């Protein structure tokens, strides 16, 4: 049976039973809403400091330039991008009322909405965009924003361990966008990264990071991706708790390529500049001012547009490619896409979390349900369903996710080797479960059981250890069943 399908069926059946037991009432309504949410796409919240390139990355992810990248009214609000028709913008007020506003002709958000900002809770943008069939993207105001209330709202939205006024203000996956500072050394970058993740309950499965604007690194153009990759690897190795990946992305370049913003006239202008001599071309690319001001056969306005689309790093990559390989739009776009790093990001982050989508959604929904019900009888019914679900073998991956969150939040303290093993198990990493057979599984379970029974383990640590032990026991049972089935087939043959 498909594990994801098994999780969906198990949870839906349990929640349906809970609704019948509860009858009409607020907790029953919440339970119904949670059942409906399981059918929704995975929710990916994009956070980070102001001007880190969040909205530019959102546009690249959607392959549509819809999120505003300039400072404006709409960048002050949490914005949900959802699949839906007709395409529209709905301003959700703090009262719950929805007010429609038109999108621009190109489908992007308007710069102003003409509604007092203190009355706006968030924006809902509905697009007939195939990318949104897979994920709902939540673009947030920058942390450390000049509008402190908005910054705090973002922190509340992203923190899975904090109460929320409604289930819809929770995210399944946390994506931190962090602009590389060309002048910062690795220690400064790492310290800034940890500070931005502070207070957010994340695991190796439900959190990832993008090092954005790597094109601004003070490094020769040909070495930018190598340098950015080295910084990303350093951060990934030295984080106090893991994330699924730390991926460098040239966000402006990614937006331009993914959204098809490079016109035929732009490509022709690049080809014209690539025909310059090597010395003349090098002088042209020394600074942005020189690139626009030096006489080079292409009008300054067109060169300014190239900088807006590619920045100087992207222009340099494009000219070097064309000078070496000659004209060819398809090959040029492939080279720019490679330099942007967006395909690597999709594979290492979006594809990875999508494989665990039901586990992540289930972890969020059960955490929401656990906070429901003040009345004694209602609370008793809710806890009974939760206990039933936590003991169900098909939901063990969700228990592992909870265990990893307990460690990430500092509620369970583990030795470094056990912490690494826990997070590897939670994200289903290859080799996380011993592959040497029943003896190795038994040894791994025994190691965790010994830890649980030691004086070092408190209640939270014992819960984590019990969860990991059960993971190995389930693997052992599957291995035994497979062995018995093979032996039976061999004997009958």
C-alpha positions as CSV (number, residue, x, y, z in Angstrom):
1,X,0.0,0.0,0.0
2,X,1.2,3.5,-0.8
3,X,2.4,5.0,2.6
4,X,1.0,8.4,1.7
5,X,-2.4,7.0,0.9
6,X,-2.3,5.0,4.1
7,X,-1.7,8.1,6.1
8,X,-4.5,10.1,4.4
9,X,-7.0,7.2,4.9
10,X,-6.1,6.6,8.5
11,X,-6.3,10.2,9.5
12,X,-9.5,10.9,7.6
13,X,-11.2,7.9,9.1
14,X,-10.2,8.9,12.6
15,X,-11.2,12.5,12.2
16,X,-14.6,11.5,10.6
17,X,-15.2,9.2,13.7
18,X,-14.3,12.1,16.0
19,X,-16.8,14.4,14.2
20,X,-19.6,11.9,14.7
21,X,-18.7,11.5,18.4
22,X,-18.6,15.2,19.0
23,X,-21.7,16.3,17.1
24,X,-22.1,20.0,16.2
25,X,-19.7,22.5,17.8
26,X,-16.5,24.4,17.4
27,X,-14.2,21.4,17.8
28,X,-16.2,19.4,15.3
29,X,-16.0,22.3,12.9
30,X,-12.2,22.5,13.4
31,X,-12.0,18.7,12.8
32,X,-13.9,19.1,9.5
33,X,-11.6,21.9,8.4
34,X,-8.5,19.8,9.2
35,X,-10.0,16.9,7.1
36,X,-10.4,19.4,4.2
37,X,-6.9,20.7,4.6
38,X,-5.4,17.3,4.0
39,X,-6.6,17.6,0.4
40,X,-4.9,20.9,-0.1
41,X,-1.4,21.3,-1.6
42,X,1.7,21.4,0.7
43,X,2.2,24.9,2.3
44,X,5.6,26.4,1.9
45,X,6.3,29.6,3.8
46,X,9.1,31.8,2.5
47,X,10.7,33.9,5.2
48,X,13.8,36.0,5.7
49,X,15.0,39.5,6.2
50,X,13.8,42.4,4.1
51,X,15.5,42.7,0.7
52,X,16.8,39.1,0.9
53,X,15.2,38.2,-2.4
54,X,12.1,36.4,-1.1
55,X,9.6,37.7,-3.6
56,X,12.0,37.3,-6.5
57,X,12.4,33.6,-5.5
58,X,8.6,33.2,-5.2
59,X,8.3,34.5,-8.8
60,X,10.9,32.0,-9.9
61,X,9.1,29.1,-8.1
62,X,5.8,30.1,-9.7
63,X,7.4,30.7,-13.1
64,X,5.3,33.9,-13.1
65,X,6.2,37.4,-12.1
66,X,3.3,38.0,-9.7
67,X,4.9,38.9,-6.4
68,X,6.0,42.5,-6.1
69,X,9.8,42.8,-5.7
70,X,9.9,46.6,-5.1
71,X,9.0,48.1,-1.7
72,X,5.3,48.8,-1.8
73,X,2.1,48.4,0.1
74,X,1.6,44.7,-0.8
75,X,5.0,43.7,0.4
76,X,3.9,44.6,4.0
77,X,1.4,41.7,4.2
78,X,1.6,38.0,4.4
79,X,0.5,36.8,1.0
80,X,-0.9,33.3,0.1
81,X,-0.6,32.2,-3.5
82,X,-3.1,29.4,-4.2
83,X,-4.4,27.6,-7.2
84,X,-7.9,28.8,-8.3
85,X,-10.2,30.3,-10.9
86,X,-11.1,32.9,-11.6
87,X,-7.7,34.6,-11.0
88,X,-8.2,37.2,-8.4
89,X,-6.8,39.0,-5.3
90,X,-8.9,38.8,-2.1
91,X,-7.9,41.1,0.8
92,X,-8.7,39.2,4.0
93,X,-9.5,41.7,6.7
94,X,-8.9,41.2,10.5
95,X,-12.7,40.9,10.8
96,X,-12.7,37.9,8.4
97,X,-14.4,39.9,5.6
98,X,-13.0,39.5,2.1
99,X,-12.6,42.4,-0.3
100,X,-11.8,41.7,-3.9
101,X,-9.2,43.8,-5.8
102,X,-8.2,43.3,-9.4
103,X,-4.9,41.9,-10.4
104,X,-2.9,43.8,-13.0
105,X,-3.2,42.8,-16.7
106,X,-0.1,40.6,-16.4
107,X,-1.5,38.8,-13.4
108,X,0.7,40.5,-10.9
109,X,-0.3,42.2,-7.7
110,X,-1.1,45.9,-7.8
111,X,1.3,48.2,-6.0
112,X,-1.6,49.6,-3.8
113,X,-4.9,48.1,-2.5
114,X,-6.4,51.3,-1.1
115,X,-7.4,49.6,2.2
116,X,-6.0,50.8,5.6
117,X,-3.1,48.5,6.4
118,X,-4.1,48.0,10.1
119,X,-7.3,46.4,9.0
120,X,-5.6,43.8,6.7
121,X,-4.9,40.3,8.0
122,X,-3.4,38.8,4.8
123,X,-3.8,38.6,1.1
124,X,-5.1,35.6,-0.9
125,X,-4.0,35.4,-4.5
126,X,-5.7,32.8,-6.7
127,X,-3.9,31.9,-9.9
128,X,-4.5,29.3,-12.6
129,X,-0.8,28.4,-12.2
130,X,0.1,24.7,-12.4
131,X,2.9,25.1,-9.9
132,X,0.2,25.9,-7.3
133,X,-1.4,22.6,-7.8
134,X,1.6,21.2,-6.0
135,X,2.3,23.7,-3.3
136,X,0.7,26.8,-1.8
137,X,3.3,29.5,-1.4
138,X,3.2,31.9,1.5
139,X,5.3,35.1,0.9
140,X,6.0,36.9,4.2
141,X,7.1,40.4,5.1
142,X,10.7,40.5,6.0
143,X,11.8,39.6,9.5
144,X,13.4,42.6,11.3
145,X,11.0,44.7,9.2
146,X,10.6,48.4,9.8
147,X,7.0,47.6,10.6
148,X,7.5,45.6,13.8
149,X,4.0,44.3,14.0
150,X,4.3,42.8,10.6
151,X,7.7,41.2,11.4
152,X,6.2,39.6,14.5
153,X,3.2,38.3,12.5
154,X,5.7,36.6,10.2
155,X,7.5,35.0,13.1
156,X,4.2,33.8,14.4
157,X,3.2,32.4,11.1
158,X,6.5,30.5,10.6
159,X,6.8,29.0,14.1
160,X,5.2,25.6,14.1
161,X,5.4,25.3,17.9
162,X,3.3,28.5,18.6
163,X,-0.4,28.7,19.0
164,X,-2.1,30.3,16.0
165,X,-5.5,31.9,15.8
166,X,-6.5,29.5,13.0
167,X,-5.2,26.4,11.4
168,X,-4.7,28.2,8.1
169,X,-2.0,30.4,9.6
170,X,0.4,27.5,9.8
171,X,3.0,26.3,7.3
172,X,4.1,22.8,6.5
173,X,7.6,23.7,5.2
174,X,9.8,26.6,6.3
175,X,12.1,28.1,3.6
176,X,14.5,30.8,4.8
177,X,15.9,33.1,2.2
178,X,19.2,34.7,3.2
179,X,21.1,37.2,1.1
180,X,24.9,36.6,1.0
181,X,26.9,39.6,2.2
182,X,29.8,40.0,-0.2
183,X,31.9,41.4,2.7
184,X,31.0,38.8,5.3
185,X,33.2,35.9,6.3
186,X,31.7,32.4,6.9
187,X,31.4,33.0,10.7
188,X,29.3,36.1,10.1
189,X,27.1,34.4,7.6
190,X,26.6,31.4,9.9
191,X,25.7,33.7,12.9
192,X,23.2,35.6,10.9
193,X,21.6,32.4,9.6
194,X,21.2,31.0,13.1
195,X,19.8,34.2,14.4
196,X,17.1,34.3,11.7
197,X,16.0,30.7,12.4
198,X,15.9,31.4,16.2
199,X,12.6,30.4,17.8
200,X,11.4,28.4,14.8
201,X,10.7,24.7,15.4
202,X,12.2,23.0,12.4
203,X,13.7,19.7,11.4
204,X,15.8,18.2,8.7
205,X,12.6,17.5,6.9
206,X,10.5,20.6,7.1
207,X,13.1,23.4,6.8
208,X,15.5,24.4,4.1
209,X,17.5,27.5,3.2
210,X,18.4,29.5,0.1
211,X,21.5,31.6,-0.1
212,X,20.2,34.3,-2.4
213,X,21.8,37.0,-4.5
214,X,25.0,35.0,-4.8
215,X,25.7,37.1,-7.9
216,X,26.7,39.9,-5.6
217,X,29.7,38.0,-4.2
218,X,33.0,39.8,-4.5
219,X,34.4,36.9,-6.5
220,X,35.3,36.5,-10.2
221,X,32.2,35.6,-12.2
222,X,33.5,32.1,-13.1
223,X,34.0,31.3,-9.4
224,X,30.7,32.5,-8.0
225,X,28.9,29.2,-7.8
226,X,31.9,27.4,-6.4
227,X,32.3,30.0,-3.7
228,X,28.6,30.1,-2.9
229,X,28.5,26.3,-2.8
230,X,31.4,26.3,-0.3
231,X,29.6,28.8,2.0
232,X,26.4,26.8,1.8
233,X,28.2,23.6,2.7
234,X,29.9,25.4,5.7
235,X,26.5,26.5,7.0
236,X,24.9,23.1,6.5
237,X,27.7,21.4,8.4
238,X,27.8,23.8,11.3
239,X,24.1,24.4,12.0
240,X,23.1,23.4,15.5
241,X,20.1,21.6,14.1
242,X,19.8,20.3,10.6
243,X,17.9,21.5,7.6
244,X,17.1,19.5,4.5
245,X,19.4,21.5,2.4
246,X,21.2,24.9,2.1
247,X,21.1,25.8,-1.6
248,X,22.7,28.8,-3.3
249,X,20.5,30.5,-5.9
250,X,21.1,33.6,-8.0
251,X,17.5,34.7,-7.4
252,X,17.3,37.6,-10.0
253,X,18.8,35.3,-12.7
254,X,16.4,32.5,-11.7
255,X,13.4,34.9,-11.9
256,X,14.4,36.1,-15.3
257,X,14.9,32.6,-16.8
258,X,11.9,30.9,-15.1
259,X,9.5,33.8,-15.9
260,X,10.7,34.1,-19.5
261,X,11.7,37.8,-19.0
262,X,14.7,37.7,-21.5
263,X,13.3,39.0,-24.8
264,X,14.7,38.3,-28.3
265,X,15.9,41.9,-28.4
266,X,17.8,41.2,-25.1
267,X,19.5,38.1,-26.6
268,X,20.4,40.0,-29.7
269,X,22.0,42.8,-27.7
270,X,24.0,40.2,-25.7
271,X,25.2,38.7,-28.9
272,X,26.2,42.1,-30.2
273,X,28.2,42.8,-27.0
274,X,29.8,39.3,-27.2
275,X,31.4,40.2,-30.5
276,X,33.6,42.9,-28.8
277,X,37.2,42.1,-28.3
278,X,38.2,40.4,-25.1
279,X,40.0,43.5,-23.7
280,X,37.1,45.8,-24.6
281,X,34.6,43.3,-23.2
282,X,36.5,43.0,-19.9
283,X,36.6,46.8,-19.5
284,X,32.9,47.0,-20.2
285,X,32.1,44.5,-17.5
286,X,34.3,46.0,-14.8
287,X,31.4,48.0,-13.1
288,X,27.7,48.6,-13.7
289,X,28.4,52.3,-14.5
290,X,31.0,51.4,-17.1
291,X,28.7,48.8,-18.6
292,X,26.0,51.4,-19.3
293,X,28.2,54.4,-20.1
294,X,31.0,53.1,-22.4
295,X,30.2,53.3,-26.1
296,X,29.7,49.7,-27.1
297,X,27.3,49.6,-30.1
298,X,24.2,48.8,-28.0
299,X,22.1,51.7,-26.7
300,X,22.5,52.4,-23.0
301,X,18.8,51.9,-22.3
302,X,19.0,48.4,-23.6
303,X,22.1,47.7,-21.5
304,X,20.3,49.1,-18.5
305,X,17.5,46.6,-19.2
306,X,20.0,43.8,-19.3
307,X,21.3,44.7,-15.9
308,X,17.7,44.8,-14.6
309,X,17.2,41.3,-15.9
310,X,20.6,39.6,-15.3
311,X,22.7,41.9,-13.1
312,X,26.3,42.3,-14.0
313,X,27.2,38.7,-13.0
314,X,24.5,37.3,-15.3
315,X,25.6,39.6,-18.2
316,X,29.2,38.4,-17.7
317,X,28.2,34.8,-17.8
318,X,26.1,35.4,-20.9
319,X,28.8,37.2,-22.8
320,X,31.5,34.7,-21.9
321,X,29.2,31.9,-23.1
322,X,28.4,33.6,-26.4
323,X,32.0,34.6,-27.0
324,X,33.1,31.0,-26.5
325,X,30.2,29.0,-28.1
326,X,28.7,31.5,-30.5
327,X,25.0,32.6,-30.9
328,X,22.2,30.2,-29.9
329,X,19.3,31.2,-27.7
330,X,18.5,27.7,-26.3
331,X,22.1,27.0,-25.3
332,X,22.4,30.5,-23.7
333,X,19.3,30.0,-21.6
334,X,20.5,26.6,-20.5
335,X,23.8,28.1,-19.3
336,X,22.0,30.9,-17.4
337,X,19.6,28.4,-15.8
338,X,22.6,26.4,-14.7
339,X,24.2,29.5,-13.2
340,X,21.0,30.5,-11.4
341,X,20.9,27.2,-9.5
342,X,17.1,27.0,-9.6
343,X,16.9,23.4,-10.9
344,X,19.2,22.3,-8.1
345,X,16.9,24.0,-5.6
346,X,13.8,22.4,-7.0
347,X,15.4,18.9,-6.9
348,X,17.0,19.2,-3.5
349,X,14.2,21.1,-1.7
350,X,10.8,21.1,-3.4
351,X,11.0,17.5,-4.8
352,X,12.4,16.3,-1.5
353,X,9.7,17.8,0.7
354,X,6.9,16.8,-1.7
355,X,7.8,13.2,-1.2
356,X,7.0,13.7,2.5
357,X,4.1,16.0,2.0
358,X,1.5,13.9,3.8
359,X,3.8,13.4,6.8
360,X,4.4,17.1,7.1
361,X,0.7,18.0,6.7
362,X,-0.3,15.3,9.2
363,X,2.3,16.6,11.8
364,X,0.8,20.1,11.5
365,X,-2.8,19.0,11.6
366,X,-2.4,16.7,14.7
367,X,-0.5,19.5,16.5
368,X,-3.5,21.8,15.8
369,X,-5.9,19.2,17.0
370,X,-4.0,18.6,20.2
371,X,-4.7,22.2,21.2
372,X,-8.5,21.8,20.6
373,X,-11.3,21.3,23.1
374,X,-11.7,23.1,26.4
375,X,-14.7,21.1,27.6
376,X,-13.8,18.0,29.6
377,X,-15.8,15.5,27.4
378,X,-14.6,17.1,24.2
379,X,-11.0,17.1,25.3
380,X,-11.2,13.5,26.3
381,X,-12.6,12.5,22.9
382,X,-9.8,14.5,21.1
383,X,-7.0,12.9,23.2
384,X,-8.5,9.5,22.6
385,X,-8.3,10.0,18.8
386,X,-4.8,11.4,19.1
387,X,-3.6,8.4,21.1
388,X,-5.2,6.1,18.5
389,X,-3.4,7.8,15.7
390,X,0.0,8.0,17.4
391,X,-0.1,4.2,17.9
392,X,-1.0,3.4,14.3
393,X,2.0,2.0,12.5
394,X,1.0,3.8,9.3
395,X,1.7,7.1,11.0
396,X,5.0,6.3,12.5
397,X,6.8,8.6,10.1
398,X,4.7,11.4,11.6
399,X,5.9,10.3,15.1
400,X,9.4,10.6,13.9
401,X,8.7,14.1,12.6
402,X,7.3,15.0,16.1
403,X,10.4,13.5,17.7
404,X,12.7,15.6,15.5
405,X,10.7,18.7,16.3
406,X,11.1,18.0,20.0
407,X,14.9,17.9,19.6
408,X,15.0,21.0,17.3
409,X,12.9,23.0,19.8
410,X,15.3,22.1,22.6
411,X,12.7,20.1,24.5
412,X,14.7,16.9,24.1
413,X,18.5,17.1,24.4
414,X,20.4,14.3,22.6
415,X,24.0,13.3,22.1
416,X,25.3,14.5,18.7
417,X,25.4,11.1,17.1
418,X,21.9,10.2,18.2
419,X,20.6,13.6,17.1
420,X,22.1,13.1,13.6
421,X,20.5,9.6,13.4
422,X,17.1,10.9,14.5
423,X,17.0,13.7,11.9
424,X,18.2,11.3,9.2
425,X,15.4,8.9,10.1
426,X,12.8,11.7,10.1
427,X,13.7,12.7,6.6
428,X,14.0,9.1,5.3
429,X,17.6,9.5,4.3
430,X,19.2,6.6,2.5
431,X,21.2,4.6,4.9
432,X,19.5,6.1,7.9
433,X,18.1,2.7,8.8
434,X,20.8,0.0,9.1
435,X,20.9,-2.1,6.0
436,X,22.9,-5.0,7.3
437,X,19.9,-7.1,8.3
438,X,18.1,-8.1,11.5
439,X,21.2,-8.0,13.8
440,X,22.0,-4.4,12.8
441,X,18.4,-3.3,13.4
442,X,18.4,-5.0,16.8
443,X,21.7,-3.4,17.8
444,X,20.4,0.1,16.8
445,X,17.2,-0.4,18.8
446,X,19.2,-1.6,21.8
447,X,21.4,1.4,21.7
448,X,18.4,3.8,21.9
449,X,16.8,1.6,24.6
450,X,19.9,1.8,26.7
451,X,20.0,5.6,26.3
452,X,16.3,5.8,27.2
453,X,16.9,3.9,30.4
454,X,20.0,5.9,31.4
455,X,20.0,8.7,33.9
456,X,20.6,11.2,31.1
457,X,17.1,10.8,29.6
458,X,14.1,12.8,30.8
459,X,10.5,12.4,29.7
460,X,11.0,14.1,26.3
461,X,14.2,12.2,25.6
462,X,12.4,8.9,26.4
463,X,9.6,9.8,24.1
464,X,12.1,10.4,21.3
465,X,14.0,7.2,22.1
466,X,10.8,5.1,22.2
467,X,9.8,6.5,18.8
468,X,13.2,5.7,17.2
469,X,13.2,2.2,18.8
470,X,9.7,1.6,17.3
471,X,11.0,2.7,13.9
472,X,13.7,0.0,14.0
473,X,11.2,-2.5,15.3
474,X,8.9,-1.8,12.3
475,X,11.9,-2.2,10.0
476,X,12.7,-5.5,11.7
477,X,9.1,-6.7,11.3
478,X,9.1,-5.8,7.6
479,X,12.4,-7.5,7.1
480,X,11.1,-10.7,8.9
481,X,7.9,-10.7,6.8
482,X,9.9,-10.3,3.6
483,X,12.3,-13.2,4.6
484,X,9.3,-15.4,5.6
485,X,7.7,-14.6,2.3
486,X,10.9,-15.4,0.3
487,X,11.4,-18.7,2.2
488,X,7.8,-19.7,1.6
489,X,8.0,-19.0,-2.1
490,X,11.3,-20.9,-2.3
491,X,9.8,-23.9,-0.4
492,X,6.7,-24.0,-2.6
493,X,8.9,-24.0,-5.6
